[in-house]
């Protein structure tokens, strides 16, 4: 199998970048809503850290599966974008969960 040209890789990388940033933003919104609701929880166990751990595992799994899969089929640019953005989002949520 030959290397794919750079043009389609850049296009797919940009599309995945937008989708990944949207996914991380939506998960951050969900974390914020859980944190806000925890303020009215009346002393019960907070839900925001548990949400952050779930988001971290989803993003880390997505980075490994999609980024690794794209790198395996020699689509280096989109694979790197997936690993960096989703992996960075997973690290962000891991730090939010550990902080709480």
N, CA, C and O of each residue as an XYZ file, in Angstrom:
400
protein
N       0.838     -1.168      0.000
C       0.000      0.000      0.000
C       0.887      1.236      0.000
O       1.843      1.304      0.773
N       0.597      2.200     -0.837
C       1.410      3.403     -0.918
C       0.884      4.460      0.057
O      -0.242      4.379      0.547
N       1.716      5.429      0.313
C       1.313      6.509      1.210
C       0.237      7.363      0.556
O       0.355      7.694     -0.624
N      -0.816      7.731      1.296
C      -1.817      8.635      0.743
C      -1.234     10.036      0.604
O      -0.303     10.404      1.319
N      -1.785     10.808     -0.315
C      -1.265     12.154     -0.521
C      -1.589     13.043      0.671
O      -2.471     12.737      1.473
N      -0.871     14.132      0.770
C      -0.982     15.010      1.924
C      -2.286     15.796      1.927
O      -2.825     16.069      3.000
N      -2.808     16.166      0.766
C      -4.029     16.970      0.687
C      -5.224     16.346      1.400
O      -5.818     16.984      2.270
N      -5.590     15.112      1.049
C      -6.708     14.488      1.769
C      -6.433     14.296      3.259
O      -7.353     14.394      4.070
N      -5.199     14.029      3.626
C      -4.863     13.870      5.039
C      -5.080     15.175      5.805
O      -5.598     15.161      6.922
N      -4.689     16.291      5.213
C      -4.878     17.579      5.868
C      -6.368     17.890      5.997
O      -6.812     18.380      7.035
N      -7.137     17.610      4.951
C      -8.581     17.846      5.007
C      -9.262     17.019      6.077
O     -10.089     17.529      6.833
N      -8.917     15.742      6.143
C      -9.497     14.876      7.172
C      -9.011     15.309      8.550
O      -9.777     15.272      9.513
N      -7.749     15.720      8.656
C      -7.213     16.181      9.937
C      -7.942     17.418     10.439
O      -8.222     17.521     11.633
N      -8.255     18.358      9.556
C      -8.980     19.561      9.959
C     -10.402     19.212     10.385
O     -10.896     19.730     11.387
N     -11.059     18.340      9.631
C     -12.416     17.924      9.998
C     -12.426     17.226     11.355
O     -13.298     17.486     12.183
N     -11.466     16.349     11.579
C     -11.392     15.651     12.870
C     -11.041     16.603     14.004
O     -11.507     16.422     15.129
N     -10.228     17.610     13.724
C      -9.890     18.606     14.732
C     -11.144     19.328     15.220
O     -11.339     19.502     16.423
N     -11.981     19.741     14.291
C     -13.221     20.437     14.656
C     -14.140     19.514     15.453
O     -14.704     19.924     16.468
N     -14.291     18.282     15.002
C     -15.159     17.323     15.697
C     -14.618     17.016     17.092
O     -15.385     16.947     18.052
N     -13.309     16.833     17.208
C     -12.703     16.526     18.499
C     -12.856     17.683     19.483
O     -13.176     17.469     20.652
N     -12.629     18.902     19.011
C     -12.775     20.060     19.889
C     -14.222     20.232     20.336
O     -14.483     20.626     21.473
N     -15.153     19.939     19.448
C     -16.565     19.998     19.821
C     -16.891     18.952     20.884
O     -17.615     19.240     21.837
N     -16.364     17.750     20.724
C     -16.610     16.690     21.708
C     -16.029     17.063     23.073
O     -16.682     16.863     24.098
N     -14.820     17.599     23.093
C     -14.205     17.993     24.364
C     -14.997     19.148     24.986
O     -15.191     19.175     26.201
N     -15.452     20.097     24.173
C     -16.229     21.220     24.699
C     -17.549     20.739     25.292
O     -17.964     21.221     26.346
N     -18.209     19.801     24.630
C     -19.469     19.277     25.169
C     -19.246     18.522     26.474
O     -20.056     18.628     27.395
N     -18.175     17.776     26.560
C     -17.862     17.085     27.806
C     -17.509     18.071     28.920
O     -17.866     17.848     30.077
N     -16.817     19.149     28.584
C     -16.533     20.176     29.584
C     -17.824     20.843     30.066
O     -17.955     21.157     31.249
N     -18.760     21.055     29.167
C     -20.060     21.605     29.546
C     -20.775     20.651     30.499
O     -21.339     21.084     31.505
N     -20.754     19.362     30.188
C     -21.368     18.374     31.068
C     -20.707     18.344     32.432
O     -21.388     18.212     33.449
N     -19.388     18.467     32.466
C     -18.675     18.518     33.745
C     -19.086     19.756     34.534
O     -19.282     19.692     35.748
N     -19.214     20.873     33.843
C     -19.628     22.095     34.516
C     -21.035     21.995     35.078
O     -21.295     22.470     36.183
N     -21.940     21.386     34.336
C     -23.311     21.198     34.813
C     -23.315     20.285     36.043
O     -24.026     20.550     37.013
N     -22.530     19.222     36.001
C     -22.456     18.333     37.169
C     -21.867     19.067     38.375
O     -22.341     18.897     39.498
N     -20.843     19.876     38.148
C     -20.259     20.650     39.235
C     -21.247     21.653     39.808
O     -21.314     21.842     41.022
N     -22.005     22.287     38.944
C     -23.014     23.239     39.402
C     -24.088     22.515     40.222
O     -24.496     23.002     41.277
N     -24.539     21.373     39.748
C     -25.567     20.614     40.462
C     -25.043     20.074     41.789
O     -25.809     19.918     42.739
N     -23.760     19.791     41.861
C     -23.181     19.314     43.121
C     -23.283     20.368     44.219
O     -23.316     20.036     45.404
N     -23.332     21.643     43.823
C     -23.488     22.703     44.804
C     -24.838     22.646     45.501
O     -24.977     23.142     46.619
N     -25.825     22.053     44.864
C     -27.169     21.931     45.426
C     -27.457     20.501     45.886
O     -28.613     20.136     46.100
N     -26.420     19.705     46.036
C     -26.568     18.282     46.322
C     -26.815     17.979     47.798
O     -27.151     16.845     48.136
N     -26.661     18.931     48.658
C     -26.971     18.744     50.065
C     -26.048     17.802     50.810
O     -26.520     17.033     51.648
N     -24.757     17.828     50.542
C     -23.808     17.005     51.279
C     -23.648     15.585     50.756
O     -22.874     14.815     51.326
N     -24.343     15.215     49.706
C     -24.170     13.881     49.131
C     -22.859     13.813     48.354
O     -22.189     14.828     48.163
N     -22.501     12.630     47.914
C     -21.267     12.435     47.148
C     -21.341     13.228     45.840
O     -22.320     13.103     45.104
N     -20.320     14.045     45.536
C     -20.347     14.817     44.293
C     -20.266     13.916     43.060
O     -19.578     12.895     43.060
N     -20.979     14.316     42.023
C     -21.019     13.543     40.778
C     -19.990     14.018     39.749
O     -19.635     13.264     38.844
N     -19.511     15.249     39.873
C     -18.600     15.805     38.869
C     -17.307     14.996     38.721
O     -16.881     14.774     37.588
N     -16.655     14.538     39.810
C     -15.437     13.751     39.613
C     -15.694     12.431     38.876
O     -14.879     12.004     38.059
N     -16.827     11.792     39.167
C     -17.155     10.548     38.474
C     -17.394     10.809     36.984
O     -16.982     10.013     36.141
N     -18.061     11.927     36.657
C     -18.264     12.306     35.261
C     -16.921     12.558     34.578
O     -16.720     12.161     33.430
N     -15.997     13.224     35.289
C     -14.687     13.512     34.708
C     -13.916     12.227     34.421
O     -13.247     12.135     33.392
N     -13.994     11.221     35.318
C     -13.306      9.952     35.059
C     -13.897      9.247     33.846
O     -13.163      8.701     33.022
N     -15.232      9.260     33.732
C     -15.859      8.626     32.560
C     -15.462      9.333     31.280
O     -15.167      8.684     30.277
N     -15.452     10.669     31.305
C     -15.043     11.435     30.125
C     -13.590     11.145     29.775
O     -13.244     11.034     28.599
N     -12.739     11.023     30.791
C     -11.329     10.730     30.552
C     -11.167      9.390     29.856
O     -10.403      9.278     28.897
N     -11.889      8.357     30.334
C     -11.772      7.035     29.715
C     -12.325      7.028     28.299
O     -11.761      6.373     27.424
N     -13.415      7.741     28.057
C     -13.972      7.816     26.698
C     -12.993      8.485     25.743
O     -12.772      8.000     24.633
N     -12.406      9.596     26.173
C     -11.463     10.302     25.307
C     -10.177      9.510     25.107
O      -9.639      9.473     24.000
N      -9.683      8.879     26.160
C      -8.461      8.074     26.018
C      -8.701      6.883     25.097
O      -7.855      6.560     24.264
N      -9.847      6.231     25.244
C     -10.179      5.121     24.340
C     -10.337      5.580     22.911
O      -9.889      4.906     21.983
N     -10.979      6.735     22.724
C     -11.125      7.282     21.376
C      -9.791      7.637     20.750
O      -9.581      7.421     19.557
N      -8.884      8.183     21.557
C      -7.556      8.519     21.046
C      -6.799      7.267     20.630
O      -6.145      7.244     19.588
N      -6.892      6.226     21.449
C      -6.163      4.992     21.142
C      -6.737      4.290     19.921
O      -5.992      3.840     19.050
N      -8.065      4.196     19.857
C      -8.688      3.447     18.756
C      -8.606      4.212     17.440
O      -8.125      3.682     16.438
N      -9.076      5.459     17.444
C      -9.099      6.192     16.171
C      -7.710      6.652     15.755
O      -7.330      6.524     14.591
N      -6.944      7.193     16.717
C      -5.588      7.633     16.374
C      -4.698      6.476     15.975
O      -3.964      6.552     14.990
N      -4.766      5.397     16.752
C      -3.970      4.220     16.409
C      -4.391      3.592     15.097
O      -3.550      3.139     14.320
N      -5.686      3.563     14.850
C      -6.177      3.000     13.584
C      -5.740      3.818     12.387
O      -5.331      3.269     11.364
N      -5.826      5.128     12.518
C      -5.392      5.983     11.408
C      -3.884      5.881     11.182
O      -3.422      5.893     10.041
N      -3.126      5.782     12.259
C      -1.681      5.600     12.082
C      -1.355      4.237     11.480
O      -0.388      4.101     10.730
N      -2.159      3.231     11.807
C      -1.919      1.893     11.259
C      -2.149      1.846      9.757
O      -1.479      1.090      9.053
N      -3.093      2.648      9.253
C      -3.334      2.678      7.805
C      -2.530      3.786      7.129
O      -2.796      4.151      5.984
N      -1.537      4.319      7.859
C      -0.565      5.274      7.350
C      -1.158      6.643      7.034
O      -0.675      7.340      6.143
N      -2.204      7.028      7.762
C      -2.737      8.379      7.682
C      -2.161      9.132      8.879
O      -2.807      9.268      9.918
N      -0.933      9.617      8.708
C      -0.170     10.154      9.832
C      -0.722     11.470     10.369
O      -0.739     11.675     11.583
N      -1.166     12.352      9.507
C      -1.647     13.659      9.969
C      -2.940     13.516     10.771
O      -2.991     14.007     11.898
N      -4.000     12.865     10.246
C      -5.216     12.738     11.059
C      -5.005     11.878     12.304
O      -5.616     12.141     13.340
N      -4.155     10.861     12.221
C      -3.880     10.028     13.392
C      -3.211     10.815     14.500
O      -3.533     10.643     15.675
N      -2.282     11.675     14.127
C      -1.606     12.516     15.107
C      -2.570     13.520     15.719
O      -2.518     13.781     16.921
N      -3.453     14.088     14.894
C      -4.462     15.021     15.408
C      -5.344     14.318     16.437
O      -5.610     14.871     17.504
N      -5.793     13.117     16.129
C      -6.650     12.380     17.057
C      -5.939     12.110     18.378
O      -6.509     12.319     19.449
N      -4.716     11.654     18.303
C      -3.982     11.326     19.527
C      -3.712     12.584     20.355
O      -3.838     12.554     21.580
N      -3.348     13.671     19.710
C      -3.034     14.891     20.454
C      -4.280     15.526     21.068
O      -4.265     15.877     22.248
N      -5.343     15.680     20.308
C      -6.525     16.384     20.809
C      -7.284     15.517     21.806
O      -7.589     15.974     22.908
N      -7.592     14.280     21.441
C      -8.336     13.425     22.364
C      -7.490     13.030     23.566
O      -7.998     12.951     24.685
N      -6.210     12.782     23.344
C      -5.324     12.478     24.463
C      -5.154     13.666     25.396
O      -5.116     13.501     26.616
N      -5.052     14.859     24.831
C      -4.977     16.061     25.657
C      -6.257     16.283     26.445
O      -6.216     16.682     27.609
N      -7.394     16.025     25.809
C      -8.664     16.127     26.518
C      -8.759     15.111     27.640
O      -9.284     15.414     28.712
N      -8.257     13.912     27.402
C      -8.257     12.885     28.455
C      -7.381     13.322     29.622
O      -7.747     13.105     30.777
N      -6.241     13.929     29.346
C      -5.384     14.412     30.430
C      -6.053     15.554     31.192
O      -5.910     15.657     32.410
N      -6.780     16.406     30.480
C      -7.499     17.484     31.136
C      -8.546     16.939     32.113
O      -8.639     17.402     33.250
N      -9.331     15.957     31.666
C     -10.352     15.399     32.532
C      -9.748     14.576     33.672
O     -10.322     14.516     34.759
N      -8.610     13.949     33.439
C      -7.946     13.228     34.529
C      -7.494     14.202     35.607
O      -7.597     13.904     36.797
N      -7.000     15.356     35.202
C      -6.585     16.345     36.203
C      -7.785     16.949     36.912
O      -7.698     17.257     38.100
N      -8.908     17.127     36.217
C     -10.118     17.622     36.872
C     -10.655     16.610     37.867
O     -11.112     16.985     38.947
N     -10.605     15.341     37.520
C     -11.118     14.302     38.423
C     -10.225     14.150     39.645
O     -10.722     13.945     40.753
N      -8.921     14.247     39.458
C      -7.990     14.094     40.571
C      -8.034     15.298     41.506
O      -7.757     15.176     42.700
N      -8.379     16.443     40.965
C      -8.438     17.679     41.743
C      -9.627     17.701     42.686
O      -9.568     18.303     43.758
N     -10.698     17.048     42.287
C     -11.943     17.111     43.075
C     -11.909     16.210     44.261
O     -12.876     16.150     45.020
